[in-house]
Amino acid sequence: MGTREDDERATGAARHSRTAAAAPASTSEATARDRINHMPGAGTERADAISAGRHEMLTDTLRKQIKSLAERGLKRPRIGADALCEALLRQGVDVFFGFPGGVLLPLYDVLGDYPELRHILVRHEQGAAHAADGYARASGRVGVCLGTSGPGATNLVTGIGNAMLDSVPMVALTGNVVSSLLGKDAFQEIDITGITLPCTKHNYLVSNPDDIPRVIAEAFHIAATGRPGPVHVDMTKDALMGVCTAEHPETLDLPGFKPNFEGNFRQIKIAAQEIARAERPLILAGHGVLISDAMDELLALAEKAQIPVAHTLLGVGAMDETNPLELGWVGMHGWKHVNKAVQSADLLIALGMRFDDRVTGHVPTFAPYARIIHVDIDPAEIGKNVAVEVPIVGDVKRVLTALLPFVPEVEPGRRDAYLKELAEWRVESEKAPWHGSGSWRNGQLSADFVVAKIGEATNHDATIVADVGQNQMWTARYAGFRRPNSHISSGGLGTMGFGLPAAMGAAVGRPDKETWAIVGDGGLQMTSQELMTLVQDGIPVKIALLDNHKLGMIRQWQELVYAGNYHSSHLLGPDWVKLAEAYGLAAFIATTPGEVDTAIAAARAVDGPALVHFMIAEEQNVFPMMPAGKGLSDLLEEQFEEPKQ
Amino acid sequence: MSATDPSQAARSAPAHTAPPARALPGHGDSHRHVLVAIVLNKPGVLNRVASLMRARNFNIESLSVSHTDQPEVSRMTITLRGDDVAVEQAAKQLYRLIDVLKVQDVTDDPIVEHEIALIKIRADERHRGEVLTIAEMYKAKVVDLAAESLIVEATGTETEVDALIALLRGFGIKELVRSGTVVMSRGTGSIEEAVKR
């Protein structure tokens, strides 16, 4: 353990003020550049192109490409809405998702003058926010959504909250009534900045057109820098309509926003000593690994010290699942062998994760033998849910880069017994709940089989977006993820209805990859109107509908926790094939294991969006399951007996 | 596998040697803390701070806000109860606000701590002398005098003001207002130094 001073520094903000040496990271040119390069999937062609785009964005090349109104051959004055479009282009935005309304008409009036900005018209603002979210997660860029005042803005809130809980960079734009009517309960007026205040990283109310260039620049910087998150910008109609003479800022003045990127050096050395001592170390990789693009460093650490890697739900894909050191998913519906590994570890190395209650279960029984190293860029996450021995505030990639030279190469044979034991646990744990024949009971189609088949068919390279509930758990367990950011899931907020619109955004953000949405019949009925958006904008999302005529996870809890007292968990759906066809989508159906491959292949062969209706077993549960209030050692497992009837 | 291997212990050791429960942060002894927050003087910043404290389930006892010597910077003094970890968590959460420049827990630091209270007391000529004596002992001033009442202005730490109010309560308090605590560090050091622009 370090000195008290060390701990104070590393624990961050609250104590920072006490020691001069703990001043926030410098904001020199070099760090400013690195900060912008928080690019998931680095090394891929697409990521390189995005990086280059961002680099250009900061140089004159791109600025010269953004034509002024005069260059566009327009004689009208430049208004706030023009400044907004220019600011979005300067941030490298190529697409955004929105829905018009009265106060946004000045913006939609000029949008046609900016053909470089692709506007995708959604069918509900919640879809716009989720699409921006999916776009951001798939591409690593800031997602942008737009809604009008009043209901348009409140409809965005679910999606904004979802992005907040999952640390997704997003800029949510809303219009508001003219500033003279603010506070007068005008038509479609609501205090939307008051509503989004607790569920955004920051928000703005802009009533002066000349503030738009600065605010948009700040919003993008805040959304993408440090721990990412949503920033909401509310603009009054007069701000959008008024003449704007302000230039776009070259530098930003945000004295209260200085994320700490570099970990404390002495804490990093202590972490290395802990790793050298540990006999049963385990890495817990979270979303932060993907956000900071630390996949290579994670792999290097795991291989150098022979440490198995477990991951959280949002950390799926941080390491290729076929790597022998990749252990699997931890938590409530994670793998039993992984949870056992956590409970028997003597050192947990938690990277970019926040010890969510779905990961720890009952905290007093969590990882009882483990000392904990916790690396996170947000000081407030350290010691929030679980007390830790070695706190390090910093960007995962940079901390691991600094840590690696101090971690000794593990002696050959030292981990043999440990890794062998984990491998034995794994064989047992992976076999138990798996329905490899495709049949759950009495030949009914098994959901885990369907999900695995989609993974196989797409060569584990597609972007797969889950909805929320059982389908989400099956997706994370069985699709098999080998590419970073190929798994997109609503983790923190658990937003049903997320799947379809987020897949829409993901497909637009990564057009080079096939995109699948794996959704349940409950979630799809919450946002199914976006099927029309897929058709109108030609977005080639393939939808795998796992239909059990149930709110599956609710039913599962009612069966296992509420003594089979089923209430409101049975729901009807439309004839999905007919519905899809009515929207103009190709649709297929599979009711038996034998039809699964054909249906997937048929959907993949369609040039455009398609839906596959999988009629899965109605009463299949996701196992193992950690009941609420219990710990990782108290997992419920599937009982192999015929259902009562 | 060595004998001290923890997993071995987990599987073979009898129940009474089970490891101690992992501590839950924020469940220690609760006591009073004083936080000073230096914030940008922007519209809504008080709302942001108050909203955050509510959302994170921290109960503010007093909050006082005013300008500093720099017009674009405001200063908040927040007193709240909680254990050390919980209050540290509150401070870290405050740091996440973009408009917050600095947060410092000054509870254990050498500080001058004051609040001001105006106390309107029911006092006619029979009790006036007694009230004045008590006020004098607490270095409080009488700032308004009427036939049936008077207003005492008291300054001091929260406990000093509490003590005076307790003594005056017997006469009948008609009205009471307290400013909330404000603090300043002793010596030449300045809490605002790091944020001078």
Chai-1 contact restraints between the chains, C-beta under 6 A:
chainA,res_idxA,chainB,res_idxB,connection_type,confidence,min_distance_angstrom,max_distance_angstrom,comment,restraint_id
A,A13,B,K92,contact,1.0,0.0,6.0,A-B,restraint_1
A,A13,B,Y95,contact,1.0,0.0,6.0,A-B,restraint_2
A,A14,B,E88,contact,1.0,0.0,6.0,A-B,restraint_3
A,A14,B,A91,contact,1.0,0.0,6.0,A-B,restraint_4
A,A14,B,K92,contact,1.0,0.0,6.0,A-B,restraint_5
A,S17,B,K102,contact,1.0,0.0,6.0,A-B,restraint_6
A,S17,B,Q104,contact,1.0,0.0,6.0,A-B,restraint_7
A,L197,B,S51,contact,1.0,0.0,6.0,A-B,restraint_8
A,P198,B,S51,contact,1.0,0.0,6.0,A-B,restraint_9
A,P198,B,A55,contact,1.0,0.0,6.0,A-B,restraint_10
A,H202,B,I98,contact,1.0,0.0,6.0,A-B,restraint_11
A,P255,B,L101,contact,1.0,0.0,6.0,A-B,restraint_12
A,G256,B,I98,contact,1.0,0.0,6.0,A-B,restraint_13
A,G256,B,D99,contact,1.0,0.0,6.0,A-B,restraint_14
A,G256,B,V100,contact,1.0,0.0,6.0,A-B,restraint_15
A,G256,B,L101,contact,1.0,0.0,6.0,A-B,restraint_16
A,F257,B,I98,contact,1.0,0.0,6.0,A-B,restraint_17
A,S344,B,S7,contact,1.0,0.0,6.0,A-B,restraint_18
A,S344,B,A10,contact,1.0,0.0,6.0,A-B,restraint_19
A,D346,B,P6,contact,1.0,0.0,6.0,A-B,restraint_20
A,V363,B,R22,contact,1.0,0.0,6.0,A-B,restraint_21
A,V363,B,L24,contact,1.0,0.0,6.0,A-B,restraint_22
A,P364,B,A21,contact,1.0,0.0,6.0,A-B,restraint_23
A,P364,B,R22,contact,1.0,0.0,6.0,A-B,restraint_24
A,F366,B,R22,contact,1.0,0.0,6.0,A-B,restraint_25
A,P368,B,P19,contact,1.0,0.0,6.0,A-B,restraint_26
A,Y369,B,P6,contact,1.0,0.0,6.0,A-B,restraint_27
A,Y369,B,P19,contact,1.0,0.0,6.0,A-B,restraint_28
A,P379,B,K92,contact,1.0,0.0,6.0,A-B,restraint_29
A,A380,B,K92,contact,1.0,0.0,6.0,A-B,restraint_30
A,A380,B,Q93,contact,1.0,0.0,6.0,A-B,restraint_31
A,A380,B,R96,contact,1.0,0.0,6.0,A-B,restraint_32
A,G383,B,P25,contact,1.0,0.0,6.0,A-B,restraint_33
A,K384,B,Q89,contact,1.0,0.0,6.0,A-B,restraint_34
A,A387,B,A23,contact,1.0,0.0,6.0,A-B,restraint_35
A,A387,B,P25,contact,1.0,0.0,6.0,A-B,restraint_36
A,A417,B,M1,contact,1.0,0.0,6.0,A-B,restraint_37
